[in-house]
Amino acid sequence: MPTRLGPREIDALQELASIGCGAAVGALGRLAGRPLRMDVPETWAGAGPGAIADFLGSMGREVVAVGVRLSELLEGHLVLLLSSADAERLAGLLGWPVEPGGPWGTLAESAVMESCNVVGSAFVSAVARLVGRKLLLSVPRLARGGGRDCVDALVPREVGRMALATRFACEAPAIEGLILVMPEPARIPGLLAALPLGA
């Protein structure tokens, strides 16, 4: 289980997230036409199913979350998560502005979903080069509402015990978001074994 990973395994997974999310954030910045900065990835873990969803729900924020399912060696889920206000600003950068607090149009939702597709594709491409294996991702799905409900709508609770969390941001307009990578617990040993990072 993720909670039994040792420091060496956690370091290897965070290095994987750093490489993958570095490519993902760079791709999102090019799509949005803004330079994005990225924090060092963190490992979030909890003892029970749905720990990540529960943690995000405790923050009490309305969010927009878009998720893709990852398959092959890197089996699990990737979720792009932003507060509602940040998602509105991102939609505006992508050419489909949303009035603050107003209704979302289909095209604005599609633009944010496409941003997750770009993020996910860049992430799996970077990790595929790292491990020398083909990786795939699904069509993105979008959820809006409380953090817990959104993550639960996109990720099975058994998978949502652990996340590799990477924050990103830009300044003009001010946007902050998270990329959450949640590997299937049973697939983590095989993923670690394939990494050329000493895991």
Secondary structure, 3 states (H helix, E strand, C coil): CHHHCCHHHHHHHHHHHHHHHHHHHHHHHHHHCCCCEECCCEEEECCCCCHHHHHHHHCCCEEEEEEEEEEECCCEEEEEEEEHHHHHHHHHHCCCCCCCCCCCCHHHHHHHHHHHHHHHHHHHHHHHHHHCCCEEECCCEEEEEEHHHHHHHHCCCCHHHEEEEEEEEEECCEEEEEEEEEECHHHHHHHHHHCCCCC
